[in-house]
């Protein structure tokens, strides 16, 4: 059960509507998803978060599919059900196949396992790896 009810467009004040309008224009859609409707309870957080997401996820040197798959990987590691669903859908729209999803989750699982082992054993970083930074 959500902590707050969603702020629908019809019930939003001008500051929230301006962000919603930008989202719909930027994404080429006619709806706002529940994540943003929850953040709309605090317009400064809504606006700041949207501006950051818009900037980070904009076209750049990393393609849209890779960005969505990275977002999905982090979301899976953080166990964010909402973000897993949202970014799986976005990655699929960008071209992710079932095979790619399976391989991505295998990498995520392996990285989490080996990260925990390395942390638990407190393994020193090899000098060769330090030079690659």
ROVEX-741201 format. One record per residue (C-alpha): x, y, z. Coordinates in steps of 0.001 Angstrom, whole numbers, padded with zeros to 6 digits, always signed. Example, Ala and Ser with C-alpha at 12.3 -4.5 7.8 and 13.67 -1.06 7.14 Angstrom:
<banus>
+012300-004500+007800;+013670-001060+007140;
</banus>
This chain:
<banus>
+000000+000000+000000;+001450+003391-000958;+002511+005874+001719;+000751+008712-000099;-001981+008827-002740;-000835+009662-006278;-001118+013297-007331;-003120+013121-010546;-002678+015765-013227;-006164+017191-012640;-005387+017678-008944;-001864+019042-009377;-000877+022635-008806;+000835+024714-011503;+004397+023804-010389;+003667+020064-010551;+001737+020370-013808;+004727+022129-015384;+006953+019157-014507;+004322+016655-015652;+003978+018527-018957;+007752+018441-019462;+007825+014715-018706;+005085+013935-021202;+006691+016145-023857;+010168+014681-023277;+008961+011082-023202;+006391+011455-025974;+003620+010027-023819;+000254+011058-022459;+000571+009734-018893;+002656+010115-015742;+003700+007018-013839;+003127+006440-010138;+006714+007154-009049;+006417+010756-010190;+002881+011070-008810;+004247+010153-005373;+007126+012629-005599;+004635+015340-006558;+003735+015659-002889;+006983+017630-002602;+007319+019699-005802;+011001+020643-005237;+011935+016936-005031;+009803+016145-008075;+011457+018862-010146;+015023+018145-008971;+014698+014397-009513;+013100+014805-012944;+015803+017233-014077;+018526+014825-012926;+016928+011770-014541;+016321+013692-017749;+019962+014770-017888;+021503+011420-016967;+019274+009324-019228;+019549+011702-022221;+021463+010545-025299;+025188+010533-024700;+028221+008349-025235;+026345+005407-023695;+023375+004192-025721;+019824+004125-024302;+019659+000321-024019;+022883+000145-022020;+021722+002939-019702;+018423+001160-019067;+020187-002162-018455;+022581-000534-015964;+019594+001076-014227;+017881-002330-014153;+020994-004014-012739;+021277-001485-009911;+017539-001728-009251;+017772-005515-008995;+020695-005224-006574;+018756-002696-004475;+015606-004862-004674;+013428-001977-005890;+010366-003721-007313;+009039-000527-008879;+012328+000346-010587;+012862-003240-011781;+009449-003173-013489;+009870+000331-014900;+013383-000144-016267;+012703-003655-017568;+009888-002149-019616;+012136+000702-020796;+014988-001688-021658;+012595-003915-023601;+011372-000869-025556;+015032-000086-026304;+015622-003621-027618;+016478-005874-024665;+015616-009519-025359;+014823-012294-022885;+018312-013686-023446;+019880-010304-022685;+017816-009996-019486;+018880-013464-018364;+022544-012724-019030;+022308-009331-017316;+020797-010892-014186;+023489-013612-014222;+026157-010886-014245;+024343-008959-011478;+024129-012089-009336;+027767-012979-009916;+028963-009438-009223;+027021-009323-005959;+028427-012692-004890;+032055-011896-005719;+031738-008373-004239;+030602-009875-000943;+033379-012467-000995;+036050-009856-001714;+034633-007576+000990;+034292-010395+003517;+037850-011569+002935;+039037-007941+002824;+041111-008724-000255;+043844-006189-001039;+043541-004556-004475;+046295-005749-006807;+048846-003072-007783;+048135-003846-011450;+044475-002907-010950;+045356+000319-009151;+047352+001469-012179;+044292+000982-014403;+042307+003621-012528;
</banus>
